[in-house]
């Protein structure tokens, strides 16, 4: 049975948080050179500027789990969207470097919360046979946000706005943020959150509204799963019984960033400039990378519920390791710079149909209902922590050693990912959340 219109509306609305995440990741690549010149930043200060948002992500991920359980996924998303809008406007109006960094930190907190609450909400609303594709819409929106922001950066730079350029680049995101906030008021609460709060009649109405084949049976299964765990709304996630889901969430979140994906996106202009390309040319190369990311995310969407999460992760790890090794070789050998775009585009293709698409789906599936928001927060915090480390250290390593050094490290980390996923990650496709709960909870 195909998803009905109400389920699609709720999914697309909550997935718009991914669009804002995509903007937030990419916009810094357009402004960092201007900000560096304006404030005469050192490599360390550049790293701090770029990493300020993912540092906020970490705190936002942990807060999201608590807020999402107490307020509900929808209400917490509304709060995060409002905070992000205020932080975004503050960043665009920054009059000095500390104000810019502080605004990016606060905005990062809001984005971190959205990255937890959006996938959790969709996971809890979706039928098993469509869950991978529906949760994958969060990543699709993230990639669309990146593409639109790459194009926006190019158009703004082409307008020759001078000192206003980076302020305008930051301001562009305000419109989709406001639309996201308004649309959130038109979607229902998560039925699994409603059950955890004892609001079973409302949960039954939502299940019927989004087209559950047998709402009463599904409601009973949700209640049984919560009772089996002796769960309350205050159930902590850091317990021995949750060690296996915690390991999986932390590992997949860490490997997602150890591939270097956000370093490549955030420093894309720096990377191409180091290889001899002009700034406008770098903008066009970035658009090519963004379009590839979107195209292969959609390819992955068509494959994730058919071939499974683990298979995509394995194939993607092999492909990204090869491409990253090629990029490192280009910089170490100081030759074949013309191959750089092809290597990065190929890397983006393999990443998009594997790690990029799977990470939010997988983390949302592996935790029991009572701790899903907190568990998603832990996995996303792992992703954000490694993202912070990578973004901060990238310009420092490149300046101290070589532009190829970070890529050599990313390639090695991706090989480790291939081994860990092959040995320890279970497949989750085609199973209800309650079936996965029984399977993954190890004594």
Secondary structure as the mmCIF struct_conf table of DSSP 4:
data_model
#
loop_
_struct_conf.conf_type_id
_struct_conf.id
_struct_conf.beg_label_comp_id
_struct_conf.beg_label_asym_id
_struct_conf.beg_label_seq_id
_struct_conf.end_label_comp_id
_struct_conf.end_label_asym_id
_struct_conf.end_label_seq_id
HELX_RH_AL_P HELX_RH_AL_P1 UNK A 5 UNK A 39
TURN_TY1_P TURN_TY1_P1 UNK A 40 UNK A 40
HELX_RH_AL_P HELX_RH_AL_P2 UNK A 43 UNK A 71
HELX_RH_AL_P HELX_RH_AL_P3 UNK A 73 UNK A 92
TURN_TY1_P TURN_TY1_P2 UNK A 93 UNK A 93
BEND BEND1 UNK A 96 UNK A 96
HELX_RH_AL_P HELX_RH_AL_P4 UNK A 97 UNK A 125
BEND BEND2 UNK A 126 UNK A 126
HELX_RH_3T_P HELX_RH_3T_P1 UNK A 128 UNK A 130
HELX_RH_AL_P HELX_RH_AL_P5 UNK A 131 UNK A 158
TURN_TY1_P TURN_TY1_P3 UNK A 159 UNK A 160
HELX_RH_3T_P HELX_RH_3T_P2 UNK A 162 UNK A 164
HELX_RH_AL_P HELX_RH_AL_P6 UNK A 165 UNK A 171
TURN_TY1_P TURN_TY1_P4 UNK A 172 UNK A 172
HELX_RH_AL_P HELX_RH_AL_P7 UNK A 173 UNK A 184
TURN_TY1_P TURN_TY1_P5 UNK A 185 UNK A 186
BEND BEND3 UNK A 187 UNK A 187
HELX_LH_PP_P HELX_LH_PP_P1 UNK A 188 UNK A 190
HELX_RH_AL_P HELX_RH_AL_P8 UNK A 191 UNK A 196
TURN_TY1_P TURN_TY1_P6 UNK A 197 UNK A 198
HELX_RH_AL_P HELX_RH_AL_P9 UNK A 200 UNK A 209
TURN_TY1_P TURN_TY1_P7 UNK A 210 UNK A 211
TURN_TY1_P TURN_TY1_P8 UNK A 213 UNK A 214
HELX_RH_AL_P HELX_RH_AL_P10 UNK A 215 UNK A 228
TURN_TY1_P TURN_TY1_P9 UNK A 229 UNK A 230
TURN_TY1_P TURN_TY1_P10 UNK A 233 UNK A 234
BEND BEND4 UNK A 237 UNK A 237
BEND BEND5 UNK A 239 UNK A 239
HELX_RH_3T_P HELX_RH_3T_P3 UNK A 240 UNK A 242
HELX_RH_AL_P HELX_RH_AL_P11 UNK A 243 UNK A 258
TURN_TY1_P TURN_TY1_P11 UNK A 259 UNK A 260
HELX_RH_AL_P HELX_RH_AL_P12 UNK A 261 UNK A 266
TURN_TY1_P TURN_TY1_P12 UNK A 267 UNK A 267
HELX_RH_AL_P HELX_RH_AL_P13 UNK A 268 UNK A 274
TURN_TY1_P TURN_TY1_P13 UNK A 275 UNK A 276
HELX_RH_AL_P HELX_RH_AL_P14 UNK A 279 UNK A 307
HELX_RH_AL_P HELX_RH_AL_P15 UNK A 309 UNK A 333
TURN_TY1_P TURN_TY1_P14 UNK A 334 UNK A 334
HELX_RH_3T_P HELX_RH_3T_P4 UNK A 337 UNK A 339
HELX_RH_AL_P HELX_RH_AL_P16 UNK A 340 UNK A 351
HELX_RH_PI_P HELX_RH_PI_P1 UNK A 352 UNK A 356
HELX_RH_AL_P HELX_RH_AL_P17 UNK A 357 UNK A 366
BEND BEND6 UNK A 367 UNK A 367
HELX_RH_3T_P HELX_RH_3T_P5 UNK A 369 UNK A 371
HELX_RH_AL_P HELX_RH_AL_P18 UNK A 372 UNK A 400
TURN_TY1_P TURN_TY1_P15 UNK A 401 UNK A 401
TURN_TY1_P TURN_TY1_P16 UNK A 403 UNK A 404
HELX_RH_AL_P HELX_RH_AL_P19 UNK A 405 UNK A 424
HELX_LH_PP_P HELX_LH_PP_P2 UNK A 425 UNK A 427
TURN_TY1_P TURN_TY1_P17 UNK A 429 UNK A 430
HELX_RH_AL_P HELX_RH_AL_P20 UNK A 433 UNK A 440
#
